[in-house]
Amino acid sequence: MGQSAANAFRQKLEFSKAKEIIDIDSTTELPASVIPVKIRNYVQANYPNSVITDWELENGEQHVELNNDVDLVFDLNSDFLRLDD
């Protein structure tokens, strides 16, 4: 029996009760298709040697973790708000 995509890429998805994705965790770079364009562009411009490994929607904010353990917070329009502690 083959591995599921989640196991092959070591990605974990979490869904809300409304069946919307609210959390994506990975041990490797997340696919570009799951990250909003404005967030991808911000990361590429400001952290060119890093990749996004985690994305989470929480309390009306998008939280992004990079492979260098930097945590970034964006609003729902994908505008940068702050670094997260």
N, C-alpha and C positions, 0 to 999 in steps of 0.2 A: 504494500500500500504506500502511495506517495505522500510526501509531506504537504501540509497545507501551506498556503502562501504566508500565513502568519508565522509558521515555524521556520520556513526556509529563509525568511528575511528577518526573523526575530522582531516582528512588529506586533503591537497589541493595540486594539481598538476598543474604545469604551463608548457606549451609546447612552443617550438620555432616555427617559421614559417615552418621549415623543419619537424615539428611534432616529435621532440626529447624532452624528458623531460629535463627541465632546472632548475626546482625548485620543491622541495617537502617540505611542511610545515606540522607540526603535533603538536598536544598538548600532544602526548604520544611518546614513542619510535618508531622510524621508523623500519620497517621490515628489518632484516639483508640482505635479498635478494636484496634490492635496494641500498645498500651501498657497494662500492668496498672493497674487502677483506683487502687490505693494510690499508685502513682508519679504518676499524673496528678493526683490530689488534692494530693499533697505539692508538686508543681511549681506548681499553681494557687494554693495557699495562700502559698508562700514566694517565688515568682517570677511574680507575676501578669501582668507585662508581657512574659513570655518564652514560647517554645514549644519543644517537644522536636523536635529535628531528627535525632538519632541514638540508637539503642539497641543495646547489645551484651551478650551473655551470655558472660562470660569468667571462668574459674576459680571458678565458683560464685557469681559476683556479677553484678549487672545494672548496666551503665554507661550513663548517659544524658548526652547533650550537648544544651545549650540553644542557641538562636540567638544568645545573647550570649556564647558560648564558655565558659560555666560547665559543668564536668563534675561530675556527681553519681554516687555509688555507692550501690547498694541491695543488700540480701541477696536470697536466692531467695524470701523471703516478702514482698518489696517494701518492707521497712523500711529507712529511710534509715540509711546507715552513715557517710558522710563526703563531703567535697568531694575531687575527684581533682585532682592537679597536672597 
